[in-house]
Amino acid sequence: MTATLLRPHAEQRYADELSALEACDERARPANWRLSPWAVVTYLMGGTLADGTVITPKYVGNRRLMEIAVATLATDRALLLIGLPGTAKSWVSEHLAAAVCGTSTLLVQGTAGTAEEAVRYGWNYARLLAEGPSERALVPSPVMEAMGSGRIARVEELTRMPSDVQDALITVLSEKTLPVPELGTEVQAVGGFNVIATANDRDRGVNDLSSALRRRFNTVVLPLPASAEEEVSIVARRVEDMGAALRLPETDRALGEIQRVVTVFRELREGVTGDGRTSLKSPSSTLSTAEAISVVTNGLAMSAHFGDGVLRPSDVAAGILGAVVSDPVSDRVVWSEYLETVVRERPDWADFYRACREVGQ
């Protein structure tokens, strides 16, 4: 029995699309790139190929931003994707790497505990003690592997990493070499090597990038979805992808609740109702597109296992409450005011109002 992967890598999930693009792509490709820059952008933004193959959009937004990002990777500059939580930084990073070099798995996950070995290299201490420093004892980092093979390395949440660990990238990005003084050697980057890093706007001041490191990156700021329709499309597509792996109900009958969740998040996030008539207090929580996806996915699980398979207000009410009320004191006041002054006055939201009131009691 074949196991079902909960979260296939981009190059696995969209292998057919990547192969179709590769087959019809006759444009010039940089060294070691699987696709041309034009084909990479087509993979991200979607389109229909000459043979009729439909390429699904991976990013819904400004095409020019993706063109800038891809053009950066074709130079000797690294790419830094910055934005608020939920603006698809990691999603775009993964798909860029999959389309450019065929793998998105050369990944360094930045945390407060990330050590320099994750960026440079480490050692197999059993071999090190038995043999001393040797190539067999050396454990390459994803960055070192990418340099030696001419592929893309990904660094997630760069500003969460300690400053000294961040600065280990400076030599890699400027000199395109990684010295190994213990062996008296170095690893030189092969054509096609580059780095895609992501950083969260909310993490500014945690471990800000040094000016020396920031100069090694071209920065692309990914904005929040420009319109409610755009955000609904993003949420519906991502929930459908996740639901297929989790065997949840399809989203064709969930669109109404998805629109409602997105409306609530956007109004509270922007501090004004959709018609612009009522000013609102905003909670301390982010209320990002990623959180909307989580709320809808959880609601679908509720409807599948404890309901009739149709997403209803009672399925998403608890998830919305949990997303909005980050601070149990101030955010609860904001949520209560929103329910009574906005939700209660919308006749077609009566079921949603009752469900939220029941959950909040």
Secondary structure, DSSP 8 states (H G I E B T S, - for coil): -----SS--HHHHTHHHHHHHHHH--S---TT-SS-HHHHHHHHH-EE-TTS-EE--S--S-HHHHHHHHHHHTTTSEEEEEESTTSSHHHHHHHHHHHHHS----EEE--TT--GGGTSEEE-HHHHHHH-S-TTTEEE-HHHHHHHHT-EEEEESGGGS-HHHHTTHHHHHHHSEEEETTTTEEEE--TT-EEEEEEEGGGTTTS---HHHHTTEEEEE----SSHHHHHHHHHHHHHHHHHHHT---GGGTHHHHHHHHHHHHHHHHTB-TTS--B----SS---HHHHHHHHHHHHHHHHHHSSSS--HHHHHHHHHHHH-SSTTHHHHHHHHHHHHTGGG-GGGHHHHHHHHHHH-
